[in-house]
Amino acid sequence: ALTAYLVMMLDSGILHCDPHPGNLLVATDGRLCILDWGLVLAVDPDIQVALVEYVTHLATNDRSAIPGDLVALKFVPAGRMAEVVEAGVVAVLEGVLADITAPGGLAKLDVNKLTATLVTLSMSFDGTFCIPTYFAYITRAFSILNAIGASSDPEFSMVFECLPYLAKRFATDESPRSKQALQRMLYGPAGDKPLDTALLASLAGGLGKYASFQAFQAPGPIVKGTRTLSSVPAVAEAATPVPPSNKDRGGSGARGDAASEAVKLLLAPQGNYV
């Protein structure tokens, strides 16, 4: 369900915002069926890319990127970042980021407390820091998904579970900002660190897992940029119709083969990332 909602929010730009268990059904063929589309958010393309960058920074605990994220996500007007930094807003949000990326991750994050913190900041720095309207809808949707995941797996980490989508996005999105986000992940914010091979392996495993998810989707590839996963035959063929488990962290068999092909894709001379 989480991957489906990421695809809605970051690929299609139309997000279903009421994913309580009564609205999420599993069809007999294994596909996800989402009911009641009365509460829907249209996500602007610029916000889509900014959210991809932000999730990437969460996954890598990249706190130095917070100021830029706040502007890109429209929490802070362009040109006002110095005021926000000086007022201590960034320091508060760094604390939130530390909570999210700590052991247990988002599963232990108090969403109500986070919302209250943001509201307080907005009231204290009126005109400098504000909560965009879209953010309330996204917070609602993903806090419900997080609660569903945590109820079935105490170790559920939403940040970790975003990796399959991120891997797919990086493998198919040709935009400069996506390339830069991946390079920042793999080589550090300044680009001066050795290649993070462990993270590269995690992304490769995530791409294999995403290919497994695609086996349950209706015919037709999801397109982003100029590539699709169906254009990587070895990955597509390795996908098997076996629902992945939250406990399946490394992948094996067909998913392992897909992960190997994903590494080849990311490292290919004609590629545009690593």
GUBA-566245 format. One record per residue (C-alpha): residue in one letter; x, y, z; residue number from 1. Coordinates in nm, 3 decimals, always signed. Example, Ala and Ser with C-alpha at 12.3 -4.5 7.8 and 13.67 -1.06 7.14 Angstrom:
+----+---------+---------+---------+-----+
: aa :      c1 :      c2 :      c3 :   i :
+----+---------+---------+---------+-----+
:  A :  +1.230 :  -0.450 :  +0.780 :   1 :
:  S :  +1.367 :  -0.106 :  +0.714 :   2 :
+----+---------+---------+---------+-----+
This chain:
+----+---------+---------+---------+-----+
: aa :      c1 :      c2 :      c3 :   i :
+----+---------+---------+---------+-----+
:  A :  +0.000 :  +0.000 :  +0.000 :   1 :
:  L :  +0.282 :  +0.242 :  +0.086 :   2 :
:  T :  +0.444 :  +0.200 :  -0.255 :   3 :
:  A :  +0.107 :  +0.252 :  -0.425 :   4 :
:  Y :  +0.059 :  +0.577 :  -0.235 :   5 :
:  L :  +0.408 :  +0.696 :  -0.320 :   6 :
:  V :  +0.336 :  +0.628 :  -0.688 :   7 :
:  M :  +0.009 :  +0.822 :  -0.660 :   8 :
:  M :  +0.167 :  +1.118 :  -0.486 :   9 :
:  L :  +0.497 :  +1.138 :  -0.673 :  10 :
:  D :  +0.420 :  +0.996 :  -1.018 :  11 :
:  S :  +0.053 :  +1.051 :  -1.100 :  12 :
:  G :  +0.014 :  +1.362 :  -0.882 :  13 :
:  I :  -0.327 :  +1.249 :  -0.752 :  14 :
:  L :  -0.320 :  +1.128 :  -0.390 :  15 :
:  H :  -0.601 :  +0.939 :  -0.217 :  16 :
:  C :  -0.599 :  +1.089 :  +0.134 :  17 :
:  D :  -0.822 :  +0.852 :  +0.331 :  18 :
:  P :  -0.638 :  +0.515 :  +0.343 :  19 :
:  H :  -0.802 :  +0.367 :  +0.655 :  20 :
:  P :  -0.831 :  -0.016 :  +0.657 :  21 :
:  G :  -1.195 :  -0.007 :  +0.540 :  22 :
:  N :  -1.084 :  +0.163 :  +0.219 :  23 :
:  L :  -0.799 :  -0.078 :  +0.141 :  24 :
:  L :  -0.889 :  -0.420 :  +0.003 :  25 :
:  V :  -0.680 :  -0.695 :  -0.153 :  26 :
:  A :  -0.826 :  -0.840 :  -0.473 :  27 :
:  T :  -0.823 :  -1.215 :  -0.535 :  28 :
:  D :  -0.534 :  -1.172 :  -0.780 :  29 :
:  G :  -0.323 :  -0.994 :  -0.515 :  30 :
:  R :  -0.369 :  -0.636 :  -0.637 :  31 :
:  L :  -0.458 :  -0.351 :  -0.403 :  32 :
:  C :  -0.811 :  -0.209 :  -0.435 :  33 :
:  I :  -0.861 :  +0.144 :  -0.295 :  34 :
:  L :  -1.216 :  +0.262 :  -0.220 :  35 :
:  D :  -1.381 :  +0.600 :  -0.151 :  36 :
:  W :  -1.206 :  +0.870 :  -0.353 :  37 :
:  G :  -1.394 :  +1.155 :  -0.188 :  38 :
:  L :  -1.081 :  +1.306 :  -0.031 :  39 :
:  V :  -0.813 :  +1.357 :  -0.296 :  40 :
:  L :  -0.514 :  +1.590 :  -0.327 :  41 :
:  A :  -0.359 :  +1.714 :  -0.652 :  42 :
:  V :  +0.019 :  +1.738 :  -0.602 :  43 :
:  D :  +0.207 :  +2.003 :  -0.801 :  44 :
:  P :  +0.498 :  +1.865 :  -1.012 :  45 :
:  D :  +0.752 :  +2.090 :  -0.835 :  46 :
:  I :  +0.632 :  +1.961 :  -0.498 :  47 :
:  Q :  +0.658 :  +1.603 :  -0.627 :  48 :
:  V :  +1.029 :  +1.647 :  -0.700 :  49 :
:  A :  +1.086 :  +1.833 :  -0.371 :  50 :
:  L :  +0.921 :  +1.547 :  -0.181 :  51 :
:  V :  +1.145 :  +1.292 :  -0.356 :  52 :
:  E :  +1.447 :  +1.496 :  -0.249 :  53 :
:  Y :  +1.314 :  +1.525 :  +0.107 :  54 :
:  V :  +1.247 :  +1.150 :  +0.140 :  55 :
:  T :  +1.599 :  +1.090 :  +0.007 :  56 :
:  H :  +1.742 :  +1.318 :  +0.275 :  57 :
:  L :  +1.538 :  +1.137 :  +0.542 :  58 :
:  A :  +1.665 :  +0.799 :  +0.421 :  59 :
:  T :  +2.027 :  +0.918 :  +0.445 :  60 :
:  N :  +1.991 :  +1.137 :  +0.757 :  61 :
:  D :  +2.116 :  +1.434 :  +0.554 :  62 :
:  R :  +2.041 :  +1.723 :  +0.792 :  63 :
:  S :  +2.241 :  +1.975 :  +0.593 :  64 :
:  A :  +1.972 :  +1.962 :  +0.327 :  65 :
:  I :  +1.691 :  +2.077 :  +0.559 :  66 :
:  P :  +1.711 :  +2.451 :  +0.478 :  67 :
:  G :  +1.682 :  +2.389 :  +0.106 :  68 :
:  D :  +1.400 :  +2.140 :  +0.162 :  69 :
:  L :  +1.200 :  +2.396 :  +0.361 :  70 :
:  V :  +1.213 :  +2.640 :  +0.070 :  71 :
:  A :  +1.142 :  +2.377 :  -0.197 :  72 :
:  L :  +0.844 :  +2.243 :  +0.000 :  73 :
:  K :  +0.713 :  +2.599 :  +0.049 :  74 :
:  F :  +0.739 :  +2.607 :  +0.427 :  75 :
:  V :  +0.967 :  +2.909 :  +0.393 :  76 :
:  P :  +0.951 :  +3.182 :  +0.125 :  77 :
:  A :  +1.254 :  +3.205 :  -0.101 :  78 :
:  G :  +1.501 :  +3.459 :  +0.037 :  79 :
:  R :  +1.387 :  +3.423 :  +0.400 :  80 :
:  M :  +1.597 :  +3.120 :  +0.497 :  81 :
:  A :  +1.859 :  +3.323 :  +0.686 :  82 :
:  E :  +1.586 :  +3.454 :  +0.919 :  83 :
:  V :  +1.454 :  +3.103 :  +0.980 :  84 :
:  V :  +1.799 :  +2.964 :  +1.056 :  85 :
:  E :  +1.877 :  +3.251 :  +1.292 :  86 :
:  A :  +1.544 :  +3.207 :  +1.473 :  87 :
:  G :  +1.623 :  +2.841 :  +1.547 :  88 :
:  V :  +1.351 :  +2.686 :  +1.331 :  89 :
:  V :  +1.598 :  +2.463 :  +1.148 :  90 :
:  A :  +1.739 :  +2.339 :  +1.479 :  91 :
:  V :  +1.390 :  +2.230 :  +1.588 :  92 :
:  L :  +1.328 :  +2.049 :  +1.261 :  93 :
:  E :  +1.668 :  +1.881 :  +1.284 :  94 :
:  G :  +1.545 :  +1.733 :  +1.611 :  95 :
:  V :  +1.237 :  +1.599 :  +1.434 :  96 :
:  L :  +1.459 :  +1.449 :  +1.164 :  97 :
:  A :  +1.673 :  +1.285 :  +1.432 :  98 :
:  D :  +1.360 :  +1.122 :  +1.579 :  99 :
:  I :  +1.250 :  +0.994 :  +1.239 : 100 :
:  T :  +1.587 :  +0.842 :  +1.151 : 101 :
:  A :  +1.653 :  +0.693 :  +1.497 : 102 :
:  P :  +1.604 :  +0.317 :  +1.560 : 103 :
:  G :  +1.233 :  +0.246 :  +1.519 : 104 :
:  G :  +1.207 :  +0.539 :  +1.280 : 105 :
:  L :  +0.873 :  +0.682 :  +1.189 : 106 :
:  A :  +0.693 :  +0.401 :  +1.369 : 107 :
:  K :  +0.776 :  +0.578 :  +1.697 : 108 :
:  L :  +0.710 :  +0.930 :  +1.574 : 109 :
:  D :  +0.415 :  +1.105 :  +1.739 : 110 :
:  V :  +0.242 :  +1.262 :  +1.438 : 111 :
:  N :  +0.014 :  +1.473 :  +1.659 : 112 :
:  K :  +0.318 :  +1.609 :  +1.843 : 113 :
:  L :  +0.491 :  +1.682 :  +1.512 : 114 :
:  T :  +0.184 :  +1.866 :  +1.385 : 115 :
:  A :  +0.162 :  +2.068 :  +1.708 : 116 :
:  T :  +0.530 :  +2.160 :  +1.675 : 117 :
:  L :  +0.481 :  +2.282 :  +1.319 : 118 :
:  V :  +0.170 :  +2.481 :  +1.414 : 119 :
:  T :  +0.361 :  +2.647 :  +1.699 : 120 :
:  L :  +0.645 :  +2.737 :  +1.464 : 121 :
:  S :  +0.399 :  +2.877 :  +1.212 : 122 :
:  M :  +0.234 :  +3.095 :  +1.476 : 123 :
:  S :  +0.567 :  +3.211 :  +1.618 : 124 :
:  F :  +0.718 :  +3.300 :  +1.280 : 125 :
:  D :  +0.414 :  +3.422 :  +1.091 : 126 :
:  G :  +0.510 :  +3.523 :  +0.740 : 127 :
:  T :  +0.846 :  +3.346 :  +0.761 : 128 :
:  F :  +0.744 :  +2.988 :  +0.834 : 129 :
:  C :  +0.406 :  +2.849 :  +0.731 : 130 :
:  I :  +0.244 :  +2.508 :  +0.685 : 131 :
:  P :  +0.139 :  +2.454 :  +0.321 : 132 :
:  T :  -0.217 :  +2.330 :  +0.275 : 133 :
:  Y :  -0.106 :  +2.020 :  +0.086 : 134 :
:  F :  +0.108 :  +1.909 :  +0.380 : 135 :
:  A :  -0.192 :  +1.848 :  +0.608 : 136 :
:  Y :  -0.344 :  +1.606 :  +0.356 : 137 :
:  I :  -0.017 :  +1.421 :  +0.298 : 138 :
:  T :  +0.044 :  +1.396 :  +0.673 : 139 :
:  R :  -0.305 :  +1.251 :  +0.722 : 140 :
:  A :  -0.262 :  +0.986 :  +0.452 : 141 :
:  F :  +0.085 :  +0.869 :  +0.549 : 142 :
:  S :  +0.026 :  +0.876 :  +0.925 : 143 :
:  I :  -0.263 :  +0.631 :  +0.869 : 144 :
:  L :  -0.045 :  +0.410 :  +0.649 : 145 :
:  N :  +0.228 :  +0.423 :  +0.913 : 146 :
:  A :  -0.019 :  +0.312 :  +1.183 : 147 :
:  I :  -0.135 :  +0.021 :  +0.964 : 148 :
:  G :  +0.225 :  -0.090 :  +0.903 : 149 :
:  A :  +0.323 :  -0.059 :  +1.268 : 150 :
:  S :  +0.018 :  -0.260 :  +1.380 : 151 :
:  S :  +0.138 :  -0.563 :  +1.183 : 152 :
:  D :  +0.514 :  -0.515 :  +1.231 : 153 :
:  P :  +0.657 :  -0.344 :  +1.543 : 154 :
:  E :  +0.981 :  -0.283 :  +1.351 : 155 :
:  F :  +0.805 :  -0.120 :  +1.057 : 156 :
:  S :  +1.000 :  +0.181 :  +0.928 : 157 :
:  M :  +0.829 :  +0.398 :  +0.670 : 158 :
:  V :  +1.160 :  +0.550 :  +0.566 : 159 :
:  F :  +1.306 :  +0.204 :  +0.494 : 160 :
:  E :  +0.991 :  +0.095 :  +0.312 : 161 :
:  C :  +1.027 :  +0.394 :  +0.076 : 162 :
:  L :  +1.343 :  +0.239 :  -0.074 : 163 :
:  P :  +1.166 :  +0.030 :  -0.343 : 164 :
:  Y :  +0.994 :  +0.340 :  -0.479 : 165 :
:  L :  +1.309 :  +0.552 :  -0.453 : 166 :
:  A :  +1.506 :  +0.286 :  -0.640 : 167 :
:  K :  +1.247 :  +0.277 :  -0.916 : 168 :
:  R :  +1.240 :  +0.655 :  -0.935 : 169 :
:  F :  +1.617 :  +0.682 :  -0.965 : 170 :
:  A :  +1.626 :  +0.408 :  -1.231 : 171 :
:  T :  +1.362 :  +0.572 :  -1.450 : 172 :
:  D :  +1.372 :  +0.948 :  -1.385 : 173 :
:  E :  +1.604 :  +1.141 :  -1.617 : 174 :
:  S :  +1.559 :  +1.479 :  -1.446 : 175 :
:  P :  +1.873 :  +1.662 :  -1.319 : 176 :
:  R :  +1.727 :  +1.698 :  -0.970 : 177 :
:  S :  +1.673 :  +1.322 :  -0.936 : 178 :
:  K :  +2.026 :  +1.255 :  -1.058 : 179 :
:  Q :  +2.160 :  +1.504 :  -0.804 : 180 :
:  A :  +1.957 :  +1.346 :  -0.523 : 181 :
:  L :  +2.100 :  +1.002 :  -0.598 : 182 :
:  Q :  +2.455 :  +1.134 :  -0.622 : 183 :
:  R :  +2.406 :  +1.308 :  -0.288 : 184 :
:  M :  +2.288 :  +0.980 :  -0.137 : 185 :
:  L :  +2.575 :  +0.775 :  -0.272 : 186 :
:  Y :  +2.864 :  +1.021 :  -0.237 : 187 :
:  G :  +2.756 :  +1.246 :  +0.050 : 188 :
:  P :  +2.621 :  +1.605 :  +0.044 : 189 :
:  A :  +2.950 :  +1.748 :  -0.085 : 190 :
:  G :  +3.017 :  +1.461 :  -0.326 : 191 :
:  D :  +3.354 :  +1.397 :  -0.161 : 192 :
:  K :  +3.292 :  +1.058 :  +0.001 : 193 :
:  P :  +3.363 :  +0.711 :  -0.140 : 194 :
:  L :  +3.072 :  +0.537 :  -0.308 : 195 :
:  D :  +2.833 :  +0.404 :  -0.040 : 196 :
:  T :  +2.821 :  +0.045 :  -0.165 : 197 :
:  A :  +2.590 :  -0.068 :  +0.117 : 198 :
:  L :  +2.332 :  +0.194 :  +0.021 : 199 :
:  L :  +2.375 :  +0.108 :  -0.347 : 200 :
:  A :  +2.303 :  -0.256 :  -0.261 : 201 :
:  S :  +1.994 :  -0.151 :  -0.065 : 202 :
:  L :  +1.866 :  +0.049 :  -0.362 : 203 :
:  A :  +1.933 :  -0.244 :  -0.592 : 204 :
:  G :  +1.737 :  -0.472 :  -0.360 : 205 :
:  G :  +1.461 :  -0.213 :  -0.350 : 206 :
:  L :  +1.438 :  -0.208 :  -0.728 : 207 :
:  G :  +1.402 :  -0.586 :  -0.731 : 208 :
:  K :  +1.128 :  -0.558 :  -0.469 : 209 :
:  Y :  +0.950 :  -0.292 :  -0.673 : 210 :
:  A :  +0.961 :  -0.523 :  -0.974 : 211 :
:  S :  +0.785 :  -0.784 :  -0.760 : 212 :
:  F :  +0.514 :  -0.531 :  -0.678 : 213 :
:  Q :  +0.466 :  -0.459 :  -1.049 : 214 :
:  A :  +0.369 :  -0.821 :  -1.107 : 215 :
:  F :  +0.039 :  -0.740 :  -0.936 : 216 :
:  Q :  -0.040 :  -0.427 :  -1.132 : 217 :
:  A :  -0.261 :  -0.393 :  -1.436 : 218 :
:  P :  -0.076 :  -0.426 :  -1.770 : 219 :
:  G :  +0.128 :  -0.125 :  -1.876 : 220 :
:  P :  +0.447 :  +0.015 :  -1.724 : 221 :
:  I :  +0.463 :  +0.318 :  -1.497 : 222 :
:  V :  +0.655 :  +0.583 :  -1.684 : 223 :
:  K :  +0.883 :  +0.849 :  -1.538 : 224 :
:  G :  +1.135 :  +1.037 :  -1.750 : 225 :
:  T :  +1.231 :  +0.834 :  -2.056 : 226 :
:  R :  +1.283 :  +0.489 :  -1.905 : 227 :
:  T :  +1.044 :  +0.230 :  -1.763 : 228 :
:  L :  +1.118 :  -0.081 :  -1.562 : 229 :
:  S :  +0.983 :  -0.284 :  -1.854 : 230 :
:  S :  +1.278 :  -0.151 :  -2.055 : 231 :
:  V :  +1.506 :  -0.349 :  -1.824 : 232 :
:  P :  +1.410 :  -0.703 :  -1.932 : 233 :
:  A :  +1.617 :  -0.886 :  -1.672 : 234 :
:  V :  +1.451 :  -0.693 :  -1.392 : 235 :
:  A :  +1.104 :  -0.738 :  -1.539 : 236 :
:  E :  +1.156 :  -1.111 :  -1.593 : 237 :
:  A :  +1.290 :  -1.155 :  -1.240 : 238 :
:  A :  +0.969 :  -1.019 :  -1.090 : 239 :
:  T :  +0.758 :  -1.300 :  -0.948 : 240 :
:  P :  +0.397 :  -1.284 :  -0.824 : 241 :
:  V :  +0.484 :  -1.354 :  -0.461 : 242 :
:  P :  +0.375 :  -1.083 :  -0.216 : 243 :
:  P :  +0.690 :  -0.952 :  -0.042 : 244 :
:  S :  +0.706 :  -0.964 :  +0.336 : 245 :
:  N :  +0.809 :  -0.676 :  +0.563 : 246 :
:  K :  +1.066 :  -0.918 :  +0.699 : 247 :
:  D :  +1.220 :  -0.975 :  +0.356 : 248 :
:  R :  +1.501 :  -0.722 :  +0.388 : 249 :
:  G :  +1.761 :  -0.864 :  +0.152 : 250 :
:  G :  +1.565 :  -1.045 :  -0.114 : 251 :
:  S :  +1.644 :  -1.387 :  -0.256 : 252 :
:  G :  +1.582 :  -1.597 :  -0.565 : 253 :
:  A :  +1.411 :  -1.397 :  -0.837 : 254 :
:  R :  +1.422 :  -1.075 :  -0.636 : 255 :
:  G :  +1.794 :  -1.130 :  -0.581 : 256 :
:  D :  +1.841 :  -1.166 :  -0.956 : 257 :
:  A :  +1.650 :  -0.844 :  -1.008 : 258 :
:  A :  +1.872 :  -0.671 :  -0.755 : 259 :
:  S :  +2.181 :  -0.787 :  -0.945 : 260 :
:  E :  +2.041 :  -0.648 :  -1.266 : 261 :
:  A :  +1.956 :  -0.324 :  -1.086 : 262 :
:  V :  +2.320 :  -0.282 :  -0.986 : 263 :
:  K :  +2.420 :  -0.332 :  -1.350 : 264 :
:  L :  +2.165 :  -0.070 :  -1.454 : 265 :
:  L :  +2.289 :  +0.188 :  -1.203 : 266 :
:  L :  +2.654 :  +0.123 :  -1.287 : 267 :
:  A :  +2.615 :  +0.093 :  -1.665 : 268 :
:  P :  +2.848 :  +0.318 :  -1.872 : 269 :
:  Q :  +2.545 :  +0.455 :  -2.060 : 270 :
:  G :  +2.370 :  +0.525 :  -1.730 : 271 :
:  N :  +2.350 :  +0.868 :  -1.576 : 272 :
:  Y :  +2.385 :  +0.823 :  -1.200 : 273 :
:  V :  +2.688 :  +0.645 :  -1.058 : 274 :
+----+---------+---------+---------+-----+
